[in-house]
Each structure stands twice: as structure tokens, then as C-alpha cells.
């Protein structure tokens, strides 16, 4: 039986690599890569290795380059696997090499804004920013991210209608409760130490947050309909 399996392996197309050989090629660059993570990336559609008659995975040179690009996009640019898969598939459909994706489709490094720049960028007053910090909506810092800039811009719009940061303290508290709810929902995955489980939790968390946002939005609209009816 073992001899037959070995014979089938020898008859597999030349140039294909086993999962162990792929790890040997990629782990010098990606030290956290494991066989379980490779299998997880396969499940997520990042790569689709061929199989021998005995069920062993066999990776082509193109598979390895696709994996390398996906790992770079994830490690250096923090892209979710769903986005990485779309970009890889798009490049493949256009006949582009995997390496061409990196300079074209990666957003520039996240900018940081000093306080004065943040205020000028958003049109906020210094007092509004101070109020947002006092209400716990924004954490005081020497520099601020684009995400904080977007948040402050939203607060500027609300302030024009008389909705001040102090009125929104409950939103911050609700956000923390929702984060705890998501953490609880993913607790089984988070308790595991293997990289595949942690990767899966990282993928599911923003999806759950999106669904919670959708439910919250619908509930607010229903409440408004009652108020305005």
C-alpha cells in the first residue's frame, strides 16, 4: 500500500512542491507560517493546490508566488484575506504577475496628523476636539490617525445640529459593549493557540461588527419612524 502511494507520488507532475517544501521556501521570510496556516489560506481561497491520487497537496511555482504575495499583503499592509483574495483573482484574470499587485493596489502608509493639522483638516474648533477627548470619544495623543480625522469630521457635522460630544458618551460605551460581545462570540477561536484559529477570528470580527451596525441602523430607523409618524 505504501509502495503504491509512493509510486503515485513519483508519477506526479514534476516541479510541484509538497506542503513541507513550500514551508521550507517561505518560512525564512515568514517565520510564523505553519502547515495549519497554509491549509487555512487554502480554505479562504488564497491558493488552490492540486491533489495527488493519494490526496497530498501539490503546489506549483505560481501557487507559491501567490502565497508569498498574500502573506506580504497581510503582514505589511494589514489587508483582510477576503480583499487579498479579490486582488489576487483580479490580477490573475488580467494575466498580471502577483508582484505587480503590491505597488498598484496598496494604499499609502497611514498618515498621522498633529493636533493643529487635525483641526484644520476637519474644520473642528479646538474646543470641540477637547470636548470629544473629555467625553471619551477620542483619546488624546500627539498625533492622530485618519480614522480619528473621520470621527472628528462626523462630530463637526453633528455639532452643527446641536448634538455635542457629551451627548454621545453612550455611543462609546455601547461600542465597548459590542466589542466585548464579539469577543465573547469568538471566544472559542480566541482561546486556541494555533494561527489558523486566530486568523479566522480576525476575519470574523469585522464581519460581525458590520452585521451589528446594520441591525443598529435598522433599529434607529424604526425608532425614528415612530417619532415622526
LINRAQUI-V139170 format. One line per field, one symbol per residue. ss: DSSP state (A for helix, B for strand, O for the rest). psi: psi as a letter, one per 30 degrees, with the letter a starting at -180 (. if undefined). burial: 1 if it has 9 or more other ideal C-beta (glycine too) atoms within 8 Angstrom, else 0. Layout:
BEGIN
ss->???
psi->???
burial->???
END
This chain:
BEGIN
ss->OAAAAAAAAAOOOOOOBOAAAAAAAAOOOOOOOOAAAAAAAAAOOOOOOBBOOOOOBBBOAAAAAAAAAAAAAAAAAOOOAAAAAAAAAAAAAOOOOOAAAAAAAOOOOOOBBBAAAAAAAAOOOAAAAAAAAAOOOOOOOOBBBAAAAAAAAAAAAAAAOOOOAAAAAAAAAAAAAAAAAAAAAOAAAAAOOOAAAAAAAAAAAAAAAAAAAAAAAAAAAAAAAAAAO
psi->eeeeeeeeefflklfkkleeeeeeeffeeiffkleeeeeeeeeggelillklfggkkkkleeeeeeeeeeeeeeefghkleeeeeeeeeeeeefglleffeefegkllkklkkleeeeeeefglleeeeeeeeefgfkkklelkleeeeeeeeeeeeeefggjleffgefeeeeeeeeeeeeeefgeeeffkfkeeeeeeeeeeefeeeeeeeeeeeeeeeeeeeeef.
burial->0000100110010001111011101110000011011111110101101001000111110011111111111100101010011011001100000101110001000000111001100101000110111010110000011001101110110110000110011001000001001110010011000011111110111001100100000000000000000
END
